């Protein structure tokens, strides 16, 4: 359905001509082609002011109500995908972004739009870094899907370049904005006392690893979705990791000829004394009643909080459809008077927070430091990347040793001396030390 064009009064048009945020989107898969694209469509039609109250940032609604948002380009690997995504955006807004495709389509895009304000990155995880580097070097701010990158050295390089270019790198850590999680962070965590231990899990459907993504052999379920929970726990307590251990299993996907982990379990110990277990898989059967299975719990010295993000009490069943549940907090359609659908929820909030920070820098002259508290920053993401990177190495070593009957003794240690991989089996294999330094800068 074509959304009707909105004709704004002449005064508003005159005002917005000088206040425009130009956005380009790289990657139009599951998140890029849905969450990002629909968020930018709403912004292009109606601006940012209406979104800010959800974030407690409505003090800026009047400042930025006149700002115009324009999605100028879309880049994907295949021409068909780029053209299809651009056509969908035109159907929603009446405006056609320029499509780009190829192995590195963002380079042509950045060449053609030298005054681009924002480069949104929704590529496969292992391709985030080159796109972010290119965008920053071209002078654009960045909004990227999680994880920011997969290597702690690359995280430092991104942070250094963003500082040099005076640009924002905002990471889509939308679980921070779930209303249940906000209640935990702002209220419940204070009631349950000092944190002792907890568990966080997110289990993706089998189709994600067998058909949706073609790059699962270069990733794993913890690297893919674990960052959301790691960031959330860090956001709750602002406590850094001191050690971790990790194991993974390969049984289901190998039956389909896919050499990838079915599941990964990571235990992280933090400097406030808490220990959190992160459990992730991407082999949940297709007939499971929800899109994903997810939740977390934290035990404190004076209580406990349990939060089930999959089953929130909204449930239905029908003939031929089985029992179903839905997370109406993530994103939902809200019908407008003109018949179109507004797209709201915590799945969009993280993107809006990053864009607001960019607006404050561009139009109010605020510094990166001044706006750093309102969005998930690259500096926050660095902690997540450090855990993901170390967990990947520890997991692979423990997988190898388990297959050899040597147990799973490998751990990682974080501190001012960097990241150390502790591998007791190195001694039995002739090494003069059980320590291997992965990284030398403080975590």
Secondary structure, DSSP 8 states (H G I E B T S, - for coil): ---------HHHHHHHHTSEEEEEEE--STTIIIIIHHHHHHHHHH-SGGGGGGGT-GGGHHHHTT-EEEEEEEEESSHHHHHHHHHHHHHHHS---EEEESTTHHHHHHHH-TT--EEEE-S-GGGHHHHHHHHHHTT-EEEEESSS-S-HHHHHHHHHHHHHHT--EEEE-GGGG-HHHHHIIIIIHHHS-SEEEEEEEEEEEHHIIIII-S-GGG--HIIIIIHHHHHHHHHHH---EEEEEEEEE-SSGGGGT--S-SEEEEEEEETTS-EEEEEEEEEE-TTSSSS-EEEEEEEETTEEEEEESS-SS-EEEETTTEEEE--TTT-EEEE-TTS-EEEESHHHHHHHHHHHHHHHHHHH---HHHHGGGS-BHHHHHHHHHHHHHHHHHHHHHHHHHHTT-----EEEEETTEEEEE-THHHHTT-S-SEEEEE-S--
